[in-house]
Amino acid sequence: MTLATQIMDWALVIAFVMVAVAQVMAMIRLWIGPSTGDRILALDTMFINAIGLIILLGIYQGTQIYFEAALIIAMLGFVSTVAYARFVLRGDIIE
């Protein structure tokens, strides 16, 4: 095992831990958020963190299927955040 491989492994572990901690912090904000805007922002942040975790898992395992899953989750996250924000502002999603 070369030094570059060891550094890459440690960097992935550190990145996993940091993104997981960010995910937990976003969950806490979603749970105790004082306003609806805070909860929407926390939900969007959770989608971004989930995408980050999936990408890191793909890098760790060396497969490309996770990147496609991350793209699908990104599209789903964007549409759901817009729909939820629109529902909060106007009371309906489709006019």
N, CA and C atoms as an extended XYZ file, in Angstrom:
285
Properties=species:S:1:pos:R:3:atomname:S:1:resname:S:1:resid:I:1 pbc="F F F"
N         0.853       -1.187        0.000 N   MET     1
C         0.000        0.000        0.000 CA  MET     1
C         0.894        1.244        0.000 C   MET     1
N         0.686        2.100       -0.957 N   THR     2
C         1.535        3.276       -1.076 CA  THR     2
C         1.035        4.392       -0.167 C   THR     2
N         1.851        5.382       -0.038 N   LEU     3
C         1.503        6.520        0.802 CA  LEU     3
C         0.317        7.285        0.240 C   LEU     3
N         0.258        7.401       -1.084 N   ALA     4
C        -0.868        8.114       -1.706 CA  ALA     4
C        -2.187        7.390       -1.443 C   ALA     4
N        -2.186        6.071       -1.457 N   THR     5
C        -3.395        5.301       -1.169 CA  THR     5
C        -3.818        5.480        0.275 C   THR     5
N        -2.864        5.483        1.176 N   GLN     6
C        -3.184        5.689        2.591 CA  GLN     6
C        -3.757        7.079        2.829 C   GLN     6
N        -3.184        8.065        2.175 N   ILE     7
C        -3.690        9.430        2.332 CA  ILE     7
C        -5.105        9.531        1.774 C   ILE     7
N        -5.352        8.890        0.641 N   MET     8
C        -6.697        8.901        0.050 CA  MET     8
C        -7.699        8.208        0.961 C   MET     8
N        -7.327        7.096        1.553 N   ASP     9
C        -8.219        6.396        2.475 CA  ASP     9
C        -8.549        7.251        3.693 C   ASP     9
N        -7.544        7.887        4.256 N   TRP    10
C        -7.784        8.746        5.425 CA  TRP    10
C        -8.626        9.962        5.053 C   TRP    10
N        -8.381       10.514        3.878 N   ALA    11
C        -9.173       11.666        3.433 CA  ALA    11
C       -10.640       11.274        3.256 C   ALA    11
N       -10.892       10.078        2.716 N   LEU    12
C       -12.274        9.612        2.563 CA  LEU    12
C       -12.940        9.393        3.908 C   LEU    12
N       -12.214        8.817        4.862 N   VAL    13
C       -12.784        8.605        6.200 CA  VAL    13
C       -13.124        9.938        6.855 C   VAL    13
N       -12.223       10.881        6.765 N   ILE    14
C       -12.468       12.204        7.355 CA  ILE    14
C       -13.643       12.886        6.669 C   ILE    14
N       -13.723       12.767        5.352 N   ALA    15
C       -14.840       13.369        4.614 CA  ALA    15
C       -16.164       12.713        5.001 C   ALA    15
N       -16.182       11.379        5.137 N   PHE    16
C       -17.389       10.682        5.580 CA  PHE    16
C       -17.854       11.212        6.930 C   PHE    16
N       -16.930       11.327        7.859 N   VAL    17
C       -17.276       11.782        9.210 CA  VAL    17
C       -17.804       13.208        9.182 C   VAL    17
N       -17.153       14.069        8.440 N   MET    18
C       -17.566       15.477        8.407 CA  MET    18
C       -18.945       15.637        7.761 C   MET    18
N       -19.200       14.919        6.675 N   VAL    19
C       -20.504       15.033        6.021 CA  VAL    19
C       -21.589       14.392        6.882 C   VAL    19
N       -21.253       13.307        7.590 N   ALA    20
C       -22.222       12.682        8.486 CA  ALA    20
C       -22.574       13.614        9.647 C   ALA    20
N       -21.598       14.306       10.186 N   VAL    21
C       -21.861       15.276       11.251 CA  VAL    21
C       -22.726       16.427       10.720 C   VAL    21
N       -22.447       16.871        9.515 N   ALA    22
C       -23.267       17.925        8.906 CA  ALA    22
C       -24.694       17.447        8.697 C   ALA    22
N       -24.864       16.177        8.342 N   GLN    23
C       -26.196       15.618        8.158 CA  GLN    23
C       -26.955       15.589        9.484 C   GLN    23
N       -26.291       15.193       10.543 N   VAL    24
C       -26.927       15.177       11.869 CA  VAL    24
C       -27.301       16.589       12.307 C   VAL    24
N       -26.433       17.542       12.056 N   MET    25
C       -26.733       18.926       12.423 CA  MET    25
C       -27.917       19.465       11.628 C   MET    25
N       -28.018       19.089       10.364 N   ALA    26
C       -29.163       19.509        9.555 CA  ALA    26
C       -30.447       18.849       10.061 C   ALA    26
N       -30.362       17.589       10.508 N   MET    27
C       -31.534       16.927       11.083 CA  MET    27
C       -32.001       17.619       12.347 C   MET    27
N       -31.050       18.054       13.153 N   ILE    28
C       -31.409       18.787       14.371 CA  ILE    28
C       -32.091       20.101       14.011 C   ILE    28
N       -31.578       20.801       13.019 N   ARG    29
C       -32.206       22.060       12.582 CA  ARG    29
C       -33.594       21.804       12.007 C   ARG    29
N       -33.756       20.693       11.311 N   LEU    30
C       -35.070       20.336       10.787 CA  LEU    30
C       -36.047       20.065       11.924 C   LEU    30
N       -35.572       19.441       12.972 N   TRP    31
C       -36.426       19.085       14.094 CA  TRP    31
C       -36.802       20.296       14.945 C   TRP    31
N       -35.837       21.167       15.254 N   ILE    32
C       -36.104       22.260       16.185 CA  ILE    32
C       -36.177       23.629       15.515 C   ILE    32
N       -36.110       23.663       14.202 N   GLY    33
C       -36.108       24.940       13.488 CA  GLY    33
C       -37.244       25.847       13.925 C   GLY    33
N       -36.956       27.074       14.298 N   PRO    34
C       -38.034       27.933       14.811 CA  PRO    34
C       -39.033       28.373       13.743 C   PRO    34
N       -38.617       28.416       12.504 N   SER    35
C       -39.549       28.859       11.472 CA  SER    35
C       -39.587       27.834       10.335 C   SER    35
N       -40.573       27.991        9.487 N   THR    36
C       -40.720       27.085        8.353 CA  THR    36
C       -39.574       27.260        7.361 C   THR    36
N       -39.100       28.473        7.201 N   GLY    37
C       -37.967       28.710        6.298 CA  GLY    37
C       -36.720       27.969        6.747 C   GLY    37
N       -36.482       27.922        8.057 N   ASP    38
C       -35.344       27.168        8.571 CA  ASP    38
C       -35.486       25.683        8.267 C   ASP    38
N       -36.690       25.185        8.383 N   ARG    39
C       -36.925       23.761        8.110 CA  ARG    39
C       -36.739       23.440        6.622 C   ARG    39
N       -37.192       24.329        5.751 N   ILE    40
C       -36.995       24.118        4.309 CA  ILE    40
C       -35.510       24.131        3.978 C   ILE    40
N       -34.777       25.062        4.537 N   LEU    41
C       -33.340       25.141        4.296 CA  LEU    41
C       -32.626       23.910        4.839 C   LEU    41
N       -33.042       23.424        6.013 N   ALA    42
C       -32.436       22.217        6.575 CA  ALA    42
C       -32.722       21.004        5.704 C   ALA    42
N       -33.923       20.913        5.162 N   LEU    43
C       -34.264       19.799        4.286 CA  LEU    43
C       -33.418       19.832        3.012 C   LEU    43
N       -33.240       20.999        2.449 N   ASP    44
C       -32.399       21.136        1.264 CA  ASP    44
C       -30.947       20.774        1.586 C   ASP    44
N       -30.468       21.195        2.743 N   THR    45
C       -29.116       20.859        3.169 CA  THR    45
C       -28.953       19.359        3.358 C   THR    45
N       -30.005       18.715        3.859 N   MET    46
C       -29.945       17.267        4.025 CA  MET    46
C       -29.852       16.549        2.686 C   MET    46
N       -30.543       17.056        1.682 N   PHE    47
C       -30.408       16.475        0.347 CA  PHE    47
C       -28.977       16.627       -0.165 C   PHE    47
N       -28.397       17.781        0.021 N   ILE    48
C       -27.025       18.009       -0.433 CA  ILE    48
C       -26.046       17.109        0.309 C   ILE    48
N       -26.244       16.956        1.625 N   ASN    49
C       -25.372       16.069        2.393 CA  ASN    49
C       -25.538       14.616        1.960 C   ASN    49
N       -26.763       14.205        1.664 N   ALA    50
C       -26.981       12.839        1.194 CA  ALA    50
C       -26.280       12.606       -0.141 C   ALA    50
N       -26.329       13.597       -1.007 N   ILE    51
C       -25.619       13.491       -2.282 CA  ILE    51
C       -24.114       13.363       -2.033 C   ILE    51
N       -23.606       14.151       -1.098 N   GLY    52
C       -22.184       14.062       -0.762 CA  GLY    52
C       -21.795       12.696       -0.227 C   GLY    52
N       -22.633       12.122        0.631 N   LEU    53
C       -22.341       10.788        1.162 CA  LEU    53
C       -22.373        9.730        0.065 C   LEU    53
N       -23.312        9.843       -0.851 N   ILE    54
C       -23.394        8.871       -1.940 CA  ILE    54
C       -22.184        8.992       -2.866 C   ILE    54
N       -21.766       10.206       -3.159 N   ILE    55
C       -20.585       10.412       -4.003 CA  ILE    55
C       -19.336        9.853       -3.319 C   ILE    55
N       -19.201       10.098       -2.010 N   LEU    56
C       -18.054        9.554       -1.286 CA  LEU    56
C       -18.067        8.037       -1.276 C   LEU    56
N       -19.245        7.442       -1.155 N   LEU    57
C       -19.347        5.989       -1.201 CA  LEU    57
C       -18.944        5.458       -2.579 C   LEU    57
N       -19.331        6.175       -3.627 N   GLY    58
C       -18.931        5.779       -4.979 CA  GLY    58
C       -17.431        5.868       -5.181 C   GLY    58
N       -16.822        6.907       -4.635 N   ILE    59
C       -15.363        7.040       -4.734 CA  ILE    59
C       -14.681        5.919       -3.956 C   ILE    59
N       -15.204        5.628       -2.774 N   TYR    60
C       -14.600        4.598       -1.935 CA  TYR    60
C       -14.679        3.223       -2.588 C   TYR    60
N       -15.831        2.885       -3.167 N   GLN    61
C       -15.997        1.572       -3.771 CA  GLN    61
C       -15.495        1.513       -5.220 C   GLN    61
N       -15.279        2.642       -5.811 N   GLY    62
C       -14.745        2.677       -7.167 CA  GLY    62
C       -15.755        2.319       -8.240 C   GLY    62
N       -17.035        2.520       -7.968 N   THR    63
C       -18.061        2.230       -8.967 CA  THR    63
C       -18.738        3.528       -9.394 C   THR    63
N       -19.328        3.516      -10.589 N   GLN    64
C       -19.952        4.720      -11.113 CA  GLN    64
C       -21.456        4.748      -10.925 C   GLN    64
N       -22.054        3.670      -10.475 N   ILE    65
C       -23.508        3.622      -10.333 CA  ILE    65
C       -23.987        4.614       -9.264 C   ILE    65
N       -23.172        4.876       -8.279 N   TYR    66
C       -23.559        5.813       -7.232 CA  TYR    66
C       -23.678        7.241       -7.750 C   TYR    66
N       -22.912        7.573       -8.769 N   PHE    67
C       -22.972        8.915       -9.321 CA  PHE    67
C       -24.307        9.151      -10.027 C   PHE    67
N       -24.814        8.114      -10.677 N   GLU    68
C       -26.131        8.228      -11.305 CA  GLU    68
C       -27.222        8.365      -10.248 C   GLU    68
N       -27.085        7.618       -9.169 N   ALA    69
C       -28.053        7.735       -8.074 CA  ALA    69
C       -28.003        9.132       -7.456 C   ALA    69
N       -26.819        9.694       -7.350 N   ALA    70
C       -26.683       11.047       -6.803 CA  ALA    70
C       -27.363       12.072       -7.700 C   ALA    70
N       -27.272       11.893       -9.006 N   LEU    71
C       -27.952       12.810       -9.926 CA  LEU    71
C       -29.473       12.730       -9.769 C   LEU    71
N       -29.991       11.533       -9.603 N   ILE    72
C       -31.436       11.377       -9.412 CA  ILE    72
C       -31.876       12.022       -8.107 C   ILE    72
N       -31.109       11.817       -7.053 N   ILE    73
C       -31.451       12.427       -5.767 CA  ILE    73
C       -31.336       13.943       -5.846 C   ILE    73
N       -30.383       14.452       -6.603 N   ALA    74
C       -30.250       15.900       -6.765 CA  ALA    74
C       -31.480       16.490       -7.447 C   ALA    74
N       -31.958       15.824       -8.491 N   MET    75
C       -33.163       16.311       -9.172 CA  MET    75
C       -34.375       16.239       -8.254 C   MET    75
N       -34.507       15.141       -7.535 N   LEU    76
C       -35.615       14.982       -6.602 CA  LEU    76
C       -35.557       16.034       -5.497 C   LEU    76
N       -34.365       16.289       -4.988 N   GLY    77
C       -34.202       17.278       -3.931 CA  GLY    77
C       -34.558       18.681       -4.383 C   GLY    77
N       -34.145       19.037       -5.586 N   PHE    78
C       -34.453       20.370       -6.098 CA  PHE    78
C       -35.951       20.547       -6.280 C   PHE    78
N       -36.591       19.575       -6.913 N   VAL    79
C       -38.027       19.684       -7.176 CA  VAL    79
C       -38.820       19.698       -5.876 C   VAL    79
N       -38.440       18.862       -4.924 N   SER    80
C       -39.196       18.830       -3.670 CA  SER    80
C       -38.996       20.107       -2.851 C   SER    80
N       -37.812       20.674       -2.876 N   THR    81
C       -37.582       21.923       -2.145 CA  THR    81
C       -38.385       23.065       -2.759 C   THR    81
N       -38.398       23.144       -4.072 N   VAL    82
C       -39.179       24.183       -4.745 CA  VAL    82
C       -40.666       23.995       -4.487 C   VAL    82
N       -41.135       22.760       -4.548 N   ALA    83
C       -42.555       22.497       -4.324 CA  ALA    83
C       -42.950       22.821       -2.884 C   ALA    83
N       -42.127       22.460       -1.931 N   TYR    84
C       -42.442       22.738       -0.527 CA  TYR    84
C       -42.421       24.238       -0.244 C   TYR    84
N       -41.436       24.942       -0.789 N   ALA    85
C       -41.380       26.389       -0.594 CA  ALA    85
C       -42.576       27.077       -1.251 C   ALA    85
N       -42.957       26.611       -2.408 N   ARG    86
C       -44.118       27.196       -3.090 CA  ARG    86
C       -45.407       26.928       -2.314 C   ARG    86
N       -45.518       25.736       -1.729 N   PHE    87
C       -46.678       25.411       -0.917 CA  PHE    87
C       -46.757       26.296        0.320 C   PHE    87
N       -45.612       26.556        0.925 N   VAL    88
C       -45.599       27.406        2.122 CA  VAL    88
C       -45.962       28.834        1.759 C   VAL    88
N       -45.483       29.343        0.628 N   LEU    89
C       -45.734       30.719        0.260 CA  LEU    89
C       -47.158       30.948       -0.276 C   LEU    89
N       -47.657       30.023       -1.099 N   ARG    90
C       -48.932       30.266       -1.777 CA  ARG    90
C       -50.072       29.383       -1.315 C   ARG    90
N       -49.754       28.280       -0.653 N   GLY    91
C       -50.819       27.391       -0.199 CA  GLY    91
C       -51.176       26.313       -1.181 C   GLY    91
N       -50.636       26.350       -2.389 N   ASP    92
C       -50.842       25.296       -3.360 CA  ASP    92
C       -49.576       25.119       -4.184 C   ASP    92
N       -49.463       23.974       -4.824 N   ILE    93
C       -48.264       23.684       -5.616 CA  ILE    93
C       -48.531       23.951       -7.086 C   ILE    93
N       -49.683       23.496       -7.570 N   ILE    94
C       -50.038       23.653       -8.976 CA  ILE    94
C       -51.142       24.691       -9.071 C   ILE    94
N       -50.951       25.654       -9.944 N   GLU    95
C       -51.947       26.706      -10.080 CA  GLU    95
C       -53.084       26.279      -10.958 C   GLU    95
